[in-house]
Amino acid sequence: MASTREGGNDAVPDERELMTWPELGVASRLLAQQVHDDGYRPDIVFAIARGGLLVAATMAYALGVKNTYTMNVEFYTDVDTRMELPIILPPVPELVQLEDAKLLIADDVADTGATLALVREFCEGKVAEVRTAVLYEKPRSLVRCDYVWRRTERWITFPWSAEAPVGSPPAARPTG
């Protein structure tokens, strides 16, 4: 069993799942292949920002879907530190005249599943069908995603969040 350190609401494993930029492309393509093989033909790929933006974009290209939406949701404030509940940030997309549309929600990870549950609930009833696709799904997730590239219990370091924002002081940069 990996040792842990306290980092917020739960202990964070010292061992992390590391995703590289090339892996992102492969994983997104494999997720799109799962969707295609399942016979699901989404009319819209719906990205949960920020982590789901790249996943949604690469899947939309792979599936030949040009209609994309984005929803900004705030939940995590730091490594394994989150607010009590996720909140939708403005601007909130208006899903009007889409009652016949099939929608695919894309995100980077279903950790607790609270964000995906919020977004799925927001979309249901406004479109004909909603399915979910994530790069990673954790066992504790409230949402069992329709399409998953990999399942893990570990904390994930994604290539887009592996380094501190540009201009951050050296002390604020991630160490591992």
Legacy VTK file of the C-alpha trace (Angstrom):
# vtk DataFile Version 3.0
C-alpha trace
ASCII
DATASET POLYDATA
POINTS 176 float
0.000 0.000 0.000
1.361 3.422 -0.899
2.098 5.867 1.867
-0.073 8.945 2.005
0.173 12.553 2.997
-2.672 14.744 4.151
-3.586 17.180 1.401
-7.143 18.249 1.991
-10.321 16.281 2.336
-8.672 12.880 1.833
-5.186 11.465 1.962
-3.289 11.804 -1.328
-1.176 8.824 -2.387
2.514 9.568 -2.878
2.365 7.427 -6.000
0.546 9.258 -8.750
-0.851 8.379 -12.109
1.130 10.447 -14.627
-0.425 11.237 -17.986
1.753 12.588 -20.787
0.752 14.756 -23.739
1.111 11.848 -26.198
-1.000 9.654 -23.890
-3.751 12.275 -23.927
-4.044 11.926 -27.685
-4.071 8.137 -27.578
-6.517 7.991 -24.643
-8.950 10.470 -26.209
-8.880 8.577 -29.491
-9.535 5.278 -27.678
-12.451 6.881 -25.808
-13.884 8.072 -29.123
-13.461 4.546 -30.490
-15.443 3.182 -27.511
-18.252 5.637 -28.261
-18.235 4.716 -31.938
-18.080 0.965 -31.285
-21.029 1.309 -28.908
-23.099 2.822 -31.722
-23.609 6.115 -29.899
-23.571 9.071 -32.297
-23.531 12.275 -30.250
-24.720 15.486 -31.847
-22.866 17.544 -29.226
-19.687 17.025 -27.233
-20.032 18.898 -23.956
-16.768 19.806 -22.184
-16.466 20.356 -18.459
-13.901 23.126 -18.097
-11.121 23.136 -17.521
-9.920 19.541 -17.400
-12.414 18.296 -19.955
-11.639 20.906 -22.617
-8.821 19.001 -24.311
-10.578 15.659 -23.903
-13.765 17.027 -25.476
-11.935 18.721 -28.338
-9.929 15.646 -29.294
-12.973 13.394 -28.998
-15.101 15.775 -31.061
-12.517 15.703 -33.847
-12.203 11.913 -33.661
-15.990 11.481 -33.776
-16.512 14.106 -36.486
-18.733 16.204 -34.202
-18.539 19.935 -34.836
-21.071 21.085 -32.248
-19.396 21.576 -28.879
-20.434 23.271 -25.659
-18.476 24.147 -22.550
-19.566 24.467 -18.946
-17.324 25.912 -16.260
-17.614 24.143 -12.921
-15.572 24.963 -9.831
-14.997 22.240 -7.266
-11.289 21.600 -6.672
-9.264 24.425 -5.161
-5.940 22.538 -4.860
-4.574 18.991 -4.870
-7.410 16.922 -3.381
-8.858 20.026 -1.738
-12.359 20.912 -2.813
-15.338 23.000 -1.914
-18.332 21.397 -0.202
-20.267 21.210 -3.487
-19.369 21.982 -7.108
-20.834 25.156 -8.573
-21.589 26.150 -12.154
-19.796 29.349 -13.130
-21.164 31.833 -15.650
-21.787 31.973 -18.484
-24.203 29.069 -18.196
-24.907 27.414 -21.565
-28.480 27.575 -22.768
-29.467 24.196 -24.128
-32.477 25.413 -26.088
-34.029 23.666 -29.070
-31.918 20.591 -28.399
-34.621 18.201 -27.193
-33.748 15.721 -29.984
-29.964 15.961 -29.520
-27.656 13.269 -28.178
-25.042 14.765 -25.889
-21.682 13.370 -24.751
-20.227 14.966 -21.608
-16.418 14.784 -21.574
-14.126 15.356 -18.611
-10.657 14.400 -17.464
-11.582 12.479 -14.314
-14.572 11.200 -12.376
-13.058 11.481 -8.910
-15.927 11.990 -6.479
-18.323 12.204 -9.432
-19.998 15.288 -7.971
-19.073 17.518 -10.913
-20.269 14.996 -13.496
-23.484 14.430 -11.551
-24.156 18.186 -11.476
-23.513 18.616 -15.206
-25.480 15.504 -16.170
-28.431 16.679 -14.058
-28.204 20.116 -15.704
-28.369 18.553 -19.181
-30.975 15.842 -18.595
-34.423 16.807 -19.763
-32.992 19.434 -22.133
-31.628 16.897 -24.629
-32.770 13.469 -25.833
-29.884 11.498 -24.321
-26.835 12.149 -22.147
-23.770 9.936 -21.833
-20.434 10.502 -20.118
-16.813 9.903 -21.121
-13.736 10.393 -18.952
-10.065 9.626 -19.160
-10.008 8.312 -15.585
-12.676 7.018 -13.244
-12.102 6.373 -9.556
-13.963 3.677 -7.619
-15.532 6.255 -5.278
-17.185 8.195 -8.121
-20.937 8.740 -7.695
-21.264 8.524 -11.472
-20.470 5.341 -13.368
-19.345 6.742 -16.687
-20.422 5.226 -19.986
-16.926 5.419 -21.459
-13.679 5.232 -19.473
-10.100 5.014 -20.668
-8.553 3.941 -17.350
-9.667 3.278 -13.785
-7.414 4.231 -10.867
-7.471 5.049 -7.173
-4.396 7.254 -7.437
-4.163 11.012 -7.764
-3.596 11.949 -11.406
-1.081 14.461 -12.675
-2.234 15.630 -16.101
0.204 17.218 -18.547
-1.680 20.537 -18.482
-1.500 20.800 -14.697
1.945 19.300 -14.074
3.574 22.723 -13.852
2.605 25.876 -11.993
1.001 28.680 -14.008
3.418 30.884 -15.925
4.786 33.626 -13.690
4.140 31.758 -10.431
6.802 32.171 -7.778
9.139 29.161 -7.505
7.655 28.175 -4.102
4.206 27.781 -5.699
5.400 25.252 -8.278
4.446 21.619 -7.865
7.148 19.423 -6.414
6.134 15.998 -7.427
LINES 1 177
176 0 1 2 3 4 5 6 7 8 9 10 11 12 13 14 15 16 17 18 19 20 21 22 23 24 25 26 27 28 29 30 31 32 33 34 35 36 37 38 39 40 41 42 43 44 45 46 47 48 49 50 51 52 53 54 55 56 57 58 59 60 61 62 63 64 65 66 67 68 69 70 71 72 73 74 75 76 77 78 79 80 81 82 83 84 85 86 87 88 89 90 91 92 93 94 95 96 97 98 99 100 101 102 103 104 105 106 107 108 109 110 111 112 113 114 115 116 117 118 119 120 121 122 123 124 125 126 127 128 129 130 131 132 133 134 135 136 137 138 139 140 141 142 143 144 145 146 147 148 149 150 151 152 153 154 155 156 157 158 159 160 161 162 163 164 165 166 167 168 169 170 171 172 173 174 175
